[in-house]
């Protein structure tokens, strides 16, 4: 089980990402625009730097929804490999059965 503080911090980062997503994408589009003037690009860069650091998507860490474990994460199921195996063997993950041949 991960530390509760790490899980809470990751949730806070997720909130900030959604809160600033529109502003961030608009500023990045200005920076990538070939037709924009250099002054506009510099102003967009300054505004982008003033946004909270945690509002960047790269600061978010995928964590298990059950245990908070950061590694061995399956995106399709939103959980780590260990929690997935335990719940699948108990029959709590729909559509998943243990294979045998």
N, C-alpha and C positions, 0 to 999 in steps of 0.2 A: 504494500500500500504506500502510495506516495504521500509526501507531507501535505497536509491540508493547505499550508500557505502557498505551495507551488501550484496547487489546483486552483486556488482563489486568484492568484496572480495571472494564471493563464486565462481564466474567465474574464478578468478585468481587461486584459489585452484584447480578447475577442470583442468585448463591448466597444473599446476604443476603435478597433478596426472598422466595425460597422458604422460607428458614429462619424468618422472622418473619411469614409471611402469615397464619397462623391467629390469632396474638395481635393483629395489626393489625386484622383484620376484626372480631374480637370487640369490641375497644375502639371501633371506628367504629360498630358496631351499638348499643352503649350510648349513644354520643353522639347518634345519630339517633332513639333511642327516645323517643317522646312521654311515656310513662308513667314514665320514670326520674326520680329526684329530682335536684335541682341538685348535691347533694354527690356523688352517683354520677357525674354527668357531669364534674364538676371532677376527681375522682379518675381517671377514664378519660382525661381530657385530659392530666393530669400523666404518667400511665403511657405514653401515646402519645408525648409529647414526649421521654421518656427512651429510647425505642427508637432504634437507630442511624438516622441520617439517610438512609443509602444503602439502607435496607430499604423505602423508598417506591417504588412502581411508576413514579412519574413521573421517577425518577432514571435509569431504564434507557434506553439508546439502542439502537435497532435498528441492527445493523451487518452488513455482508456477511460471510457465513461463509467466503468464499474470500479476500478482500482486506482486510476490516475497514473498508471505506469506509462512512461514516455516512449519506451522502446518496444519493438515487436508489435506494432499497431496495425490493425487491419481496418482500412478506411470503410470498406463495405459494411462492416458490422459495428464500427465505432468502439472497438475494444481491443485489448492486447491479446496476444496469442494464448496466454495462460488462462485468462478469464474466458476467452472463447472456448477453449477446450473443456474447461470445467462445466460451463453452461450447456455446451453441445452434448456432453455425455449425460447430463441430467435431462436433456430433451427440452430445454427452455429456449433454444434458438430455432425458430420455425424454418422448416425446409432443410435442416442439416441432420444427416444420419451418419453413424459410424460405418465406414466402408469395411467390407470383408469379402474376400475372394478365395 
